[in-house]
Each structure stands twice: as structure tokens, then as C-alpha cells.
């Protein structure tokens, strides 16, 4: 269609051609607007922005009752290191957080390089306020994720998390979240693995939903997301009940109350 119209204009006077091309340039945005999609799943919420030639893609999984979010960012495939690597997240004008780890994938039938890590609520809020997030993988692979307009996405994400919790019958009734005083992932050691499961080569990844009473004790423990045999729930829950130290949630009057807490994903890897 454009070629036909352009041909017609060439047969007319030059001023009309110039005006036509000027109108086209004004109609086209100088920079594509980011399109954020917030989708509700059964147990979490997902934010997606597709990768383009100009910017990395982003997938963020957010869970009710957890300050941690799973972040996957998509960049062009480069045929470099895959597996696990250290990752540093940084926000302009903010001090860098402690290094974490990322899982790196380059799917065979995709043009994307996928880097999966975690980001907490404070880091996410700071990045949204600044409009970008810096990521360094293995101290040599650098990326900048533009986050223009992400502040509104956070509000939509919180509303989505509330809907997920309500659908599970777990509506939030406290103002200050319970606080884990130790990292749950460090509470399960290699010697805690059941011998028969190690011998069978069984591996798993599990996050647990904990009901915390007003004294900070674990009243109930169940698998929230599980990749592996259901028996891992019976392995981990007694260990957390015995070892976890949790400051209970508080209501709007500052009183200790019962609440729910979602643990980070705990990985059981043999090798």
C-alpha cells in the first residue's frame, strides 16, 4: 500500500511529497512504548514484557506472602556459558546488593538467552523508581533493563497477589510481615538428605507455605510449589519447625498476630 501511494505522490509535485513524508515521521513514535502484561496464575502472578531488538525481555514471577520474586530476563543468544553463575543486581544511585546467583539457559529452538535469578521487593521498588536495573553476570556480561512505567505495574502486581491469596483462602490480615532471622535455604544441609532418596538419585525444588503463630512458631507447613516427590515436604517441614527463627507478624496496633509466610525455593541437588 505504501509503495502504491508513494508512486502516486512521485507523479505529483515535490511539496506534497515532503508533507506526506513529514506526516509519516510524526505519526511514528521515536521510541516504542513498553508493553507490560500482568497475568494471574493459580499460585503466583506474572509480569511479562517481550524482548525486542532495542531492549531485553523480562518475566517476573511474584508470590503472595514472599518478599522475593523470580526474575527472568531475555537477551539475544550469544553461545556463551550456561549453567549457574554469580549475578550482581544494581540500581543507579543505589549501592549494589549482595551478589546472588543466576541459572542461564540457551534453549535450542529459541533466539533468546535466558537468565533466571531472584530480586526482592526493595530492589524492585528502587529499580522502578530509577527506571532501570543493571545486571552483571559472572563479572563480565553486563545488561541494563529499562523499566520505564514499571511503577504502575507494581501496583497492579500487588493487587494480583491479593487476588491469588484470597482465592486460596489466605487473605492478608496483618500490617507488618513476619521476618525470617536466618536464611531458610541454609537450614537444610547435605546430611539431612534421606539416604534412600540420595541412593535413588532423587532431586527436588520446593517452596513451602508456612502458617506462623503469634509467638513466631510454625503452626502449619505445606508445599506451595514442588518439582519432585511429595516426600520432600515431609523431609523439610520438620527441619524448619526445629531450626527456623521467625519474628511474628504484627497488626496495625503493633500486636503480634498469626500470619503466612512463603519460603524461598529450596533446591536438593545431588552431585
N, C-alpha and C positions, 0 to 999 in steps of 0.2 A: 504493500500500500504506500509506504513511504517513497519507494522508487518511482511509482507512478506519479504521485504528487510532485516529487522533485523534478521529474521530466517535464511536467506541465509548466512548472514555475520557470524552468530554464528557457522556455519559449516566450516568456513574458519579460517585463522589464526588471532590471537589476535591483532597484529599491524594494520591490515586493519580495524578491528572494532573500534579501538581507533581513527584512522584517520578519519573514517566516522563520528563518533560522534563529533569529533572536528570540522569538516566542517559544521555540522548542527548547532552547537552552534555559529559559526562565522557568519553564514547566518542569524540567528535570531537577530533582534535588541534588545539591552538591555533595551530600553525604547520605547514604541510606540510613533510615531510621531503624534503630534496633527493635526487633520484634520479640518480646518476651512472652512465653506461654506458661501459665501456671496451671498444672493439671493435678487433680486429686486422685490418689490411688487408695487401696483398702487400708494400708498401714503407714503411708507417708505421702508427702506432696513433692511434686517435681516441677522445677523451673527449667525451661529449655530455650536456648537461642541457637539457631542453626549457624554452622560455620560458613563464612563467605570468603572470597579472595582477599578481602580487606581486614578481616578480624577473625579471631578464634571463635569456635563454638563453645557453648557452656551447657552443662547439665548439672543441676543441683538437686539433691535429694534431702528434704528436711523432714524430721521426725518430731511428733509431739513429745514433750517432756524430756527432750535432749538438747543440750547446748551445742552439739556437734552436728555438722551437716556433711554429707558426702559430696565432693566436688569433682566433676569430670570435665576436663577441658580438651577440646579437639583442635589440633593444628595439622598442617599438611604432613603427610608421611615422609620421613627422611631416611628410613632404613638404618636407624641407629639403635642404640642399646634398648632392649626391652627387659621386662622383669621388674625388680624393685630398685629404687634409687632414693637418695635423700632429696628433699624438696624444701625450699625456703619460700614462704609467702611474705610479701611486703606491700605496704600501702604508702604512697607518697606522704611525706611529712610525719610518718609514724615510725617508731622503732620496730625493726623486724621481729617477728615472733620466733620462738624456738624452732629449730629445724624439725621437720616431720619426714614422712616417707610417702612415696607415690608408687603405685603399680602402673607399669607402662605397657601398652598393647599396641600392636600394629596389625589389625585384622587383615587377612589375606585378600578379601574381596572389598576392601574399603580404601579410600584415598586418605583416610584420617589416621593420625597418631593420637592415641587416647592416653591421657594421664589422669589417674584417679588418686585423690588424696582426701583429706578432711579439712574443714575450716569451721571455726567456732563462731558463735553469734557476734561476739565483739569484733572479730576480724572482718566479718561480713558487713557489719554496720559501718565500720570505718572505711572499708573499700567502697561501699555505696556512697558515703558522704564525699569521698575524694573523687569518685568517678572512674577508678581503675584499680586493678590488682596486679602486682608484679609477681612472677613465679620463676624461680631458678631451680632447675633440675640438675642434680649431681654437680653443682657449682660451675656448670659450663653451658647449659642450654637455657636461654632466657626467653621469656614471653611476657607480654603485657596484655591483660584482658580489659578492654574498655567496658565500663559498667554504667554508661550514661542512662539515666532514667531508672536505675535499679532501686532507688529509694521507694518508689511506689510499689515495686514488685515485692519488697519485704513486707509491706502492709498486707498485700494480697496473700502472701505466703503464710503469715500468722493467722489470718482468717481461715485459710485452708487447713492448717494444723488443728485449729479448734474444731472444725467440722469432722476431721478424721477422729479426733479424740472422742467427740460426742457420739459418733457412730459406733464406737467401741464401748460406749457406756463409761467413759473415763473423763468426763468434763472437769476442767481445772477449777478448783475452789480455793486456791491459796495465792498469795501475792509474791512471796519470796520462795524461789525454788529450793529444794533440798540440795545439799552440796556434798559431793564425794571428797573426802580428805586424802584419799590415795587413788592412784590410777587403777581402775578395775582390771585393766589388761595385765597389770603386773602382779595380780593376786593369784594367778594360775600359773604354776611352774611346770617344768618338764616332768618332774617326779609325780605330779598329780595326774598324769595321763594314765587311764586304766591299762594294765599290761595287755589284756586280751584285745583291746582296741588298737593298741600300738602294733601288736603282732599281726593283726589283720590289715594294717596299713590304712586305717580309717582316719580321715582328716575332716575338719569341720570349721565353719564360721558361724558364730552365734551372737545375737544381741538379745538382752533379757529385759523384760519389763518388771520392775520391782515396785511393790507397794511398801512404802516406808511409813512406820507409825510415828506418833508424836515424840517418841524417845529416840528416833533415828535407827530403829531396828527394822530389818527386812521381814515384813509380815507375810508377803507372798512373792514368789519368784516364778516366772514362766518365760519360755522362749517367745520372743516377738518376731524375729526373723532368724531362720535357721537353714543353713546349707549343710546337710549331713544327717546322721542318725539322730533320732529323738532322744536317745540315751545320753547325749551330751548335756541336755538340760539337767538330768539327774546328777551329772558329774559336777557341773559348775555351780548350781544353786546352793548346795551345802557349803561349798568353799566360800562363796560370797557371804552367806549368813554368818560364817565363823570369822571371816577376816575383814569384811568391809567396815569402814568407819564413816558414818554419814551424819551430817548436821541436818536435823529435820527442817521441813518447810515451815514457813510462818504465814499467818493470816494477816489481814490488813491492820489488825490491832497489835501485831508483833508476837502473838502467841504461837507456840509450836502446834502443828496440826499434821494429820496424816496426808500423804500425797503419793504421787507416782514418779518414777524415775526410769529412764531408758538408758541402759549401759551402752558404751561404745561397742563396736563389733570385736569379739574376742576370736582370734584365729588359732586353730590347733593344726600345726603343720609338722609333719614327720620328716626328718632329713637334716 
